[in-house]
Amino acid sequence: MDKTKKQAEKLFGLSVEEYEKISELLGREPDSFELGIFSAMWSEHCSYKSSKVYLKTLPTEGGKVMIGPGENAGVVDFGEGDVLVFKMESHNHPSFIEPFQGSATGVGGIMRDIFTMGARPVANLNSLRFGSFSHPRTPYYLSEVVKGIGFYGNCMGVPTVGGEVVFDECYNDNILVNAFTIGIAKKDGIFLSSKCEVGNIVVYVGSATGMDGIHGATMASEEFDLKKNKKRSTVQVGDPFTEKLLLEACLEAMEKKLIVSIQDMGAAGLTSSSFEMADKSGKGMLIDLDAIPLRTAGMTPVEMMLSESQERMLIACEKEKFPELKAVFDKWGLNCVKAGEVIKEKVIKFYYKSKIYKTLDVDVIVNGPEYKRPLKKPQYLNKIKPVKINNYKIPENLNALAVKIITHPNIASKRTVFTQYDYSIGTATVVPPGFSAAVLRINGAGGGRNKSKKGDKGFLLNAGGNSRYTYLDPFTGGALAVTECARNITACGGYPAAITDCLNFASPEDPEIMWQFAYAVEGIKSAAVKLNTPVISGNVSFYNETAKKDGDKTYVSKIYPTPVIGMLGFIDDAGSAVTPYFKDEGDEIYLLGSIKGGLGGSLYMELAYGDFRQKPADLDLDYEVRLQNCLRSLINKGFLKSAADISEGGIFTALAESAITNPEKTLGFDVNCDIKAHKLRIDEFLFSEFEQAFIITTVQKPDGRRKSETAAILKKYGIKSEKIGSVEKGAMKINGIINLKSGKIKEGYYSAI
């Protein structure tokens, strides 16, 4: 390999084959400017070259979807002239290198994707994955990431209303920060990046361009090595106060109809924004690099193009409207300069130092490689078998084990995290973080009517996934990520509507990783089709792995496959949303659905026997649809006082959390279930996870009408319901085996993190 090819691979992340393909397309070897452009646009982060063959199989239409994948964010119809715009994206590599700025700019970047579409951001969520809770670096990463998220969101005045925090040793060397934002707009007020017209002025607005974030997209498309700290210059630096000004200026310009097309300068900065706008519009551009506002003197053309300095946009506007557009941005104290023009020929001509510098074909740059990489079933899966529970002796002290589970960092309250975010600003948050799903009502932010026939129309948000289950069975893990989000929304009384995803995996060049990816996507597809939740936006993050040294040997530390789903649901009356916690002594507790006693992959198996590597229980997606429809019908009838799904930690955890998370009082329960009738051992009943069942409560001694209507609903959907106990005061009792004091459990649950 000659020196130039080696340099392309080392500095720009291009393979030898890609370098040779670029040379063939250009008819010569590329120079450093061209290498920079190609490396950004052909990176995994921008081109999805290893994943798009699978992403194309996902359902993207149906229901209330107005705009699916391909724009800055997906759009769904919210009724009465309003639309909701949402998306989730990863900022993993930057957050591992520089956790405060990485997480902060991740939040800033996803919010720009939303208001670029013409929507005002109204809520944020996040999915955070850190290393083992006992790892010495975990407190630092947790603290800095949470600070970064809170800093940017709080300064922008956008509440962070939910999400998840997970600890696992597989993330010791690669933390994950996935950020979600949703906004509201008028149906006729959506702006796209694909509407450029010949003769439009190309306008640069926002902050000046600096040296931060250069090669950021390329860095996010490669594994870390032993010198990761030298990558700090690739991490962007955020300024939420400038972004707030940019938000208001963009929305004002949109309202005044001064913008034809708009694109955020996110990954790959001016490169991606210019080439993507041109490509989607079927046009070309003239770009004057001399006009770009710089905060670092002497930047080279390739540095200007690849900088990922934050809080910047590229806009196309009509020539005669530019003075009015500039007046808007001047008012908000932001740069607004003519940077070029839209042309008919589908090329971008760059000018530098007052003369033509480079001409690049848009199609050549944008239509990068598409790989169907080799797949190989991972060898470790040959050892993953269903649990033969009778080979394991039941622990003598199940009370002690139950306490370990409820106070485990992955189950215990994340209140110390959520309280660092402003989750109530805007007074739209009905159900705050820490429960099944966030519930928000609309206070007229979109300008449409905010009343349905039943009350305040609202929406629900949830984000999550289970990497261990995906590691043990990629198909089931992918499907479970979708169904678990849907369960949380349904348990509130909502209707799952659409999803966005963040697919976090190790290197796609490893056939075993691509096998995991392919089957996880298939699982997501299967569940999304059954639940009628189209995938309308998303992100793939590969290369979440780090080369490490152990003596003289080097090995690669890889994350578990981690597909994360962000889901939107609707609710007719936000004020009537059901919460998961028990309400009053004497309320009757029921088990709605079926339990299989599947302990494979469970926290119980890890804590009791030191290993979780067993096959998870299969999902019956047809049954899942009937179960969720049944639960929603019961809620809509007003029959239920609480509803909670059975997830990590099993039925015991669902009951315990329901007893101790009531914000006004601490309750308990007395449960007696005929587990022999279910053909289960006591530990299977207590701790089997992600069962297709819910814990629900009703009033004590419901009247005859309620009983008959409930029976009719259960019969309609073919779902069983079994009374298992009642809400009590102060103690948690199950089958005479579990007997714990609620106050003590509550103290441990809220103080574990």
SVG drawing of the C-alpha trace seen along z (x, -y; Angstrom):
<svg xmlns="http://www.w3.org/2000/svg" viewBox="-74 -44 78 75">
<polyline fill="none" stroke="black" stroke-width="0.4" points="0.0,0.0 1.5,-3.4 1.8,-6.3 -1.3,-8.2 -3.6,-5.2 -2.2,-4.6 -2.9,-8.2 -6.4,-7.9 -7.1,-5.0 -5.4,-6.4 -6.6,-10.1 -9.9,-9.8 -11.2,-6.4 -11.5,-5.2 -10.7,-1.6 -8.2,-0.9 -11.0,0.3 -13.0,-2.9 -9.9,-5.0 -9.5,-3.2 -13.2,-3.6 -12.9,-7.4 -9.9,-7.6 -11.8,-5.7 -14.8,-8.1 -12.6,-11.2 -10.3,-9.8 -7.3,-10.5 -6.1,-10.3 -8.1,-12.6 -6.4,-15.5 -6.9,-16.3 -10.0,-18.4 -11.7,-15.7 -10.6,-13.0 -12.1,-15.0 -15.4,-15.4 -15.6,-11.7 -14.5,-10.5 -17.4,-12.4 -20.1,-11.5 -19.0,-7.9 -18.7,-7.3 -21.0,-4.9 -22.4,-7.9 -23.5,-9.7 -24.0,-7.1 -25.4,-4.1 -23.4,-2.0 -23.4,1.2 -26.9,0.9 -29.2,-0.6 -29.8,2.7 -31.5,3.8 -33.1,0.5 -35.0,0.5 -37.0,3.5 -38.5,1.6 -42.1,0.4 -42.2,-3.3 -45.7,-4.1 -49.3,-3.8 -51.3,-5.2 -50.8,-8.9 -47.3,-9.1 -46.9,-12.2 -43.1,-12.1 -40.9,-9.1 -37.1,-8.5 -35.1,-10.7 -35.7,-14.2 -34.2,-15.7 -37.0,-14.0 -40.2,-12.0 -43.6,-13.7 -47.0,-12.3 -50.4,-13.9 -51.6,-15.0 -55.0,-16.2 -56.7,-19.6 -54.0,-21.0 -51.1,-20.0 -48.2,-17.6 -45.6,-16.1 -42.0,-15.9 -39.5,-13.5 -36.2,-11.7 -33.6,-9.9 -29.8,-10.0 -26.6,-8.7 -23.7,-10.8 -21.7,-7.9 -18.1,-8.4 -18.0,-12.1 -19.6,-11.4 -17.0,-8.8 -14.1,-11.1 -15.5,-14.3 -18.7,-13.3 -20.0,-16.8 -19.6,-18.4 -20.4,-15.1 -23.8,-14.7 -24.6,-18.4 -24.0,-18.7 -25.9,-15.4 -29.0,-17.1 -28.3,-20.3 -28.0,-18.4 -31.2,-16.5 -33.1,-19.6 -31.8,-21.3 -33.1,-18.4 -36.6,-19.2 -36.7,-22.9 -35.1,-22.6 -38.4,-21.0 -40.4,-24.1 -41.4,-22.5 -40.8,-24.0 -39.2,-21.4 -41.4,-20.5 -39.7,-17.5 -36.5,-15.6 -35.8,-12.0 -32.5,-10.0 -31.2,-6.5 -27.9,-6.3 -25.6,-3.3 -22.6,-3.2 -20.1,-0.7 -20.5,1.5 -21.8,-0.5 -18.6,0.5 -16.2,-0.5 -14.0,-3.4 -14.8,-5.6 -18.6,-5.1 -19.3,-7.9 -17.3,-10.3 -19.1,-9.5 -22.5,-9.4 -22.0,-12.8 -20.6,-14.5 -23.1,-13.1 -26.1,-14.0 -24.6,-17.5 -24.2,-18.0 -27.8,-16.9 -29.2,-19.0 -27.1,-22.0 -28.2,-22.1 -31.8,-21.1 -32.4,-23.4 -30.8,-26.4 -33.0,-25.8 -36.1,-25.7 -37.0,-22.2 -38.0,-19.7 -36.3,-16.3 -39.3,-14.1 -38.0,-10.6 -35.6,-7.9 -33.5,-5.1 -30.1,-4.7 -28.5,-1.3 -25.2,0.0 -23.3,3.0 -19.7,3.9 -20.0,4.3 -20.1,0.4 -16.9,0.0 -15.0,-1.2 -17.9,-2.6 -20.7,-4.5 -23.8,-5.1 -25.7,-8.5 -28.8,-8.4 -30.9,-11.6 -34.6,-12.0 -36.5,-15.2 -40.1,-15.8 -41.6,-19.1 -44.9,-20.4 -45.8,-22.4 -48.7,-23.3 -49.4,-20.8 -48.9,-23.5 -45.8,-24.8 -43.3,-21.9 -40.0,-22.9 -37.9,-20.4 -34.3,-20.2 -35.4,-19.1 -37.2,-22.3 -34.3,-24.3 -35.1,-26.1 -32.7,-27.3 -31.7,-31.0 -32.3,-30.7 -29.6,-32.3 -27.7,-29.8 -27.4,-31.4 -25.2,-30.5 -26.8,-31.4 -25.8,-30.9 -22.4,-30.6 -19.1,-31.1 -17.1,-28.1 -14.2,-26.9 -11.8,-24.0 -14.0,-21.9 -15.6,-18.7 -13.4,-18.3 -13.5,-14.7 -16.4,-14.1 -18.4,-12.0 -15.4,-9.9 -14.4,-9.5 -18.0,-8.3 -17.5,-5.6 -14.4,-3.9 -13.5,-2.0 -11.5,-3.6 -7.9,-2.8 -5.5,-3.2 -5.0,-6.9 -8.7,-8.0 -7.8,-11.1 -6.0,-12.5 -9.5,-12.6 -10.7,-15.5 -10.5,-18.0 -13.1,-16.0 -15.7,-16.7 -18.0,-19.7 -18.4,-22.4 -22.0,-23.5 -23.5,-26.8 -27.2,-26.4 -27.8,-30.2 -26.8,-30.7 -29.0,-27.7 -31.9,-29.3 -31.4,-32.4 -31.1,-30.3 -34.3,-28.5 -36.3,-31.7 -34.7,-33.3 -35.4,-30.2 -39.0,-29.9 -39.6,-33.6 -38.2,-33.4 -40.3,-30.4 -43.5,-32.1 -42.7,-35.0 -42.2,-32.5 -38.6,-33.7 -37.2,-30.2 -37.5,-27.8 -35.3,-25.0 -33.2,-24.4 -30.7,-21.9 -28.9,-21.7 -25.1,-21.6 -24.8,-18.4 -22.4,-15.6 -19.9,-16.7 -21.1,-20.3 -21.1,-22.3 -20.3,-19.2 -23.4,-17.2 -25.7,-20.2 -24.8,-21.4 -24.5,-18.1 -27.7,-16.6 -29.7,-19.8 -28.5,-19.7 -29.1,-16.0 -32.6,-15.9 -33.6,-19.0 -32.1,-17.5 -30.0,-20.7 -26.5,-22.0 -24.9,-24.9 -22.2,-27.5 -20.5,-27.8 -18.2,-30.8 -15.8,-29.6 -14.5,-33.2 -18.0,-34.2 -18.0,-31.6 -17.7,-33.3 -14.7,-32.0 -13.7,-32.2 -10.3,-30.7 -8.2,-32.6 -6.5,-30.8 -8.7,-27.7 -8.2,-25.7 -11.1,-24.9 -11.3,-21.3 -11.3,-22.4 -14.2,-24.8 -16.1,-22.0 -15.6,-19.4 -15.9,-21.5 -18.9,-20.5 -19.1,-23.7 -22.5,-23.8 -25.5,-26.1 -25.3,-26.6 -27.8,-26.1 -27.7,-26.3 -30.8,-27.9 -32.1,-28.5 -34.2,-31.6 -35.6,-33.6 -33.2,-36.4 -35.6,-39.2 -36.3,-38.0 -32.7,-37.9 -32.7,-41.4 -35.7,-40.6 -34.2,-37.2 -31.0,-38.9 -32.9,-41.5 -34.5,-38.6 -31.1,-37.0 -29.5,-40.4 -32.2,-41.1 -31.3,-37.9 -27.6,-38.7 -26.6,-35.9 -24.5,-35.6 -26.5,-35.6 -24.4,-35.7 -24.8,-34.9 -22.7,-31.8 -23.7,-30.8 -26.5,-30.1 -28.6,-27.2 -27.9,-26.2 -29.4,-23.7 -26.3,-21.6 -26.1,-18.9 -22.6,-19.8 -21.2,-22.0 -18.7,-24.6 -16.5,-25.9 -14.9,-29.3 -11.9,-30.2 -9.8,-33.4 -12.2,-34.8 -11.7,-32.1 -13.0,-28.6 -11.4,-26.1 -13.1,-22.8 -16.1,-21.3 -17.6,-18.0 -20.5,-16.0 -23.3,-15.7 -24.3,-12.2 -20.8,-10.9 -20.4,-12.3 -23.8,-11.4 -24.3,-7.9 -21.6,-6.2 -21.0,-2.5 -23.7,-0.1 -22.5,3.1 -24.2,6.4 -21.4,7.5 -20.9,11.2 -23.0,12.6 -22.0,15.3 -23.9,16.6 -21.8,15.8 -20.2,18.9 -21.2,18.0 -24.9,18.5 -24.3,22.2 -24.0,22.3 -27.1,20.2 -29.8,22.7 -33.2,22.5 -33.1,22.6 -33.5,26.0 -34.6,24.5 -34.8,27.8 -31.0,28.1 -30.8,25.1 -31.6,25.2 -34.0,22.4 -32.0,20.0 -32.7,20.4 -33.4,16.7 -35.6,15.3 -36.3,12.2 -32.6,11.2 -32.5,11.9 -35.6,9.8 -33.9,6.9 -30.8,7.2 -33.0,7.1 -35.1,4.1 -32.0,2.1 -29.9,3.1 -28.7,0.0 -30.6,1.1 -33.9,1.3 -33.6,-1.2 -34.9,-4.7 -33.0,-7.1 -34.4,-10.1 -31.0,-11.5 -30.6,-11.7 -34.1,-13.0 -34.0,-15.8 -31.0,-17.3 -33.2,-18.0 -36.0,-20.5 -38.9,-18.2 -41.8,-20.5 -41.0,-23.7 -43.8,-24.6 -46.4,-23.1 -47.1,-20.4 -45.8,-17.4 -48.7,-15.4 -46.7,-12.3 -43.0,-13.0 -39.9,-10.8 -39.7,-7.6 -43.0,-5.9 -44.2,-3.8 -44.1,-6.6 -44.0,-10.4 -47.4,-12.0 -47.7,-15.5 -50.7,-17.7 -50.5,-20.4 -50.9,-23.9 -51.5,-25.4 -47.8,-25.4 -48.6,-24.3 -51.4,-26.9 -54.1,-24.3 -57.0,-23.3 -55.8,-21.4 -59.1,-19.8 -60.4,-16.4 -64.0,-15.3 -62.8,-13.7 -60.4,-16.4 -56.9,-17.7 -55.4,-15.8 -52.0,-14.5 -49.2,-12.3 -46.9,-9.7 -43.2,-9.1 -41.0,-6.2 -37.5,-5.1 -35.7,-1.9 -34.2,1.4 -32.6,4.5 -29.0,5.2 -28.6,8.4 -31.6,10.0 -30.4,8.8 -27.0,10.4 -28.7,13.7 -31.2,13.6 -31.0,10.7 -34.4,11.2 -36.2,11.4 -34.2,8.5 -35.1,6.3 -38.8,7.3 -38.8,6.8 -37.5,3.2 -40.6,2.3 -43.1,4.3 -41.7,3.0 -42.1,-0.6 -45.6,0.2 -46.5,1.9 -45.5,-1.2 -47.6,-3.5 -50.6,-1.1 -50.3,-0.8 -51.0,-4.5 -54.1,-4.2 -52.3,-5.4 -52.2,-4.1 -48.7,-3.4 -48.4,-5.3 -44.8,-5.4 -41.2,-4.9 -37.7,-6.2 -34.7,-4.0 -31.0,-4.2 -29.2,-1.0 -25.9,-0.8 -23.5,2.0 -19.8,2.9 -17.9,3.1 -19.9,4.0 -16.7,5.4 -17.2,8.3 -19.6,10.9 -20.9,11.9 -21.8,8.3 -23.6,7.9 -25.5,11.2 -26.6,9.6 -27.6,6.4 -29.6,8.2 -31.6,10.3 -32.2,7.4 -33.6,5.3 -35.8,8.3 -37.1,8.4 -37.9,4.7 -39.6,5.1 -41.8,8.0 -43.0,6.2 -43.5,2.8 -45.6,4.4 -47.8,6.3 -48.2,3.2 -48.7,0.9 -45.9,-1.4 -44.0,-2.5 -40.3,-3.5 -40.3,-7.1 -36.7,-8.2 -33.6,-6.9 -29.9,-6.4 -27.3,-3.7 -24.1,-3.8 -21.5,-1.2 -17.9,-0.8 -18.8,-0.9 -15.7,1.0 -12.3,0.2 -8.9,1.8 -7.3,2.6 -4.0,4.1 -3.6,7.0 0.1,7.4 1.6,8.0 -1.7,8.8 -4.3,6.5 -8.0,7.4 -11.2,5.6 -13.8,4.7 -17.2,4.7 -20.6,3.5 -23.6,5.9 -25.9,5.2 -28.1,2.4 -31.1,1.4 -32.9,-1.4 -36.5,-2.4 -38.1,-5.8 -41.9,-5.5 -44.7,-8.0 -48.3,-7.3 -51.5,-9.3 -54.1,-9.7 -57.5,-11.3 -57.4,-12.9 -53.9,-13.4 -55.4,-14.1 -56.9,-10.6 -53.6,-8.7 -53.2,-5.7 -50.1,-5.6 -48.4,-2.4 -48.4,-2.9 -51.0,-1.6 -53.6,-4.2 -55.5,-3.0 -55.6,-0.3 -58.1,2.4 -57.8,2.1 -57.8,5.5 -54.7,6.7 -55.0,8.7 -52.7,10.5 -53.8,9.7 -52.3,12.0 -50.2,15.1 -46.9,15.9 -44.4,18.5 -41.8,18.3 -39.1,17.6 -35.9,16.8 -33.5,16.9 -31.3,13.8 -32.9,12.5 -31.3,10.5 -32.4,13.2 -30.2,15.8 -27.2,13.5 -27.6,12.6 -28.7,16.1 -26.5,18.3 -23.8,16.0 -24.8,16.3 -27.5,14.8 -26.5,16.5 -29.6,18.5 -32.2,18.1 -35.0,15.6 -38.6,16.6 -40.1,16.2 -42.6,13.5 -46.1,14.3 -46.7,11.0 -50.3,11.9 -51.1,12.5 -49.2,9.2 -51.6,7.2 -54.7,8.8 -53.3,8.2 -52.5,4.6 -55.9,4.0 -57.6,5.6 -55.7,3.5 -56.4,0.3 -60.1,1.1 -60.2,1.7 -58.5,-1.6 -60.7,-3.5 -63.8,-2.2 -62.3,-3.7 -62.1,-0.4 -58.5,-0.4 -56.7,-2.5 -53.2,-1.4 -51.4,0.7 -47.8,1.8 -46.0,4.2 -43.8,7.0 -40.3,6.2 -36.8,6.4 -36.9,8.0 -40.2,9.8 -43.6,9.7 -41.9,9.0 -40.4,5.8 -43.6,4.7 -45.5,5.2 -42.8,3.6 -42.4,0.5 -46.2,0.1 -46.3,0.1 -43.5,-2.4 -43.6,-4.9 -46.8,-6.6 -45.7,-10.2 -48.1,-10.7 -47.9,-7.5 -46.1,-4.2 -48.2,-1.1 -47.7,2.6 -49.6,5.7 -50.6,9.2 -50.5,11.5 -51.3,15.2 -51.2,16.9 -51.7,20.5 -48.4,21.0 -48.9,24.7 -51.8,24.0 -49.4,22.1 -46.9,25.0 -44.2,22.7 -41.7,22.7 -41.8,19.8 -38.7,18.2 -40.1,18.5 -43.3,16.8 -41.4,14.0 -38.6,13.1 -39.3,14.1 -38.9,11.0 -40.8,9.4 -43.8,11.6 -46.8,11.0 -48.8,9.8 -49.6,6.7 -50.2,6.1 -53.5,4.1 -55.6,2.8 -59.3,2.1 -61.6,0.7 -62.4,3.1 -65.5,5.2 -66.4,3.8 -70.2,3.7 -72.0,6.1 -72.0,3.9 -68.2,3.4 -67.7,7.2 -69.9,8.1 -68.3,5.5 -64.8,6.6 -65.7,10.2 -67.0,9.2 -63.7,7.4 -61.6,10.3 -63.7,12.7 -63.5,10.5 -59.7,10.5 -59.2,14.0 -57.2,12.8 -57.3,14.2 -57.3,12.2 -56.7,13.6 -57.2,11.9 -53.9,12.4 -54.2,10.1 -54.9,6.7 -53.2,3.4 -52.2,3.2 -50.4,0.9 -46.7,1.1 -45.6,4.7 -44.9,6.7 -46.2,10.3 -46.2,12.9 -47.3,16.5 -46.0,16.5 -42.4,16.5 -41.7,12.9 -42.3,10.6 -40.6,7.2 -41.2,3.8 -42.3,1.3 -40.5,-1.6 -37.2,0.1 -37.5,1.2 -38.5,-2.3 -35.4,-3.7 -33.1,-1.3 -34.8,-1.8 -34.4,-5.6 -30.9,-5.7 -29.2,-3.0 -27.9,-5.5"/>
</svg>
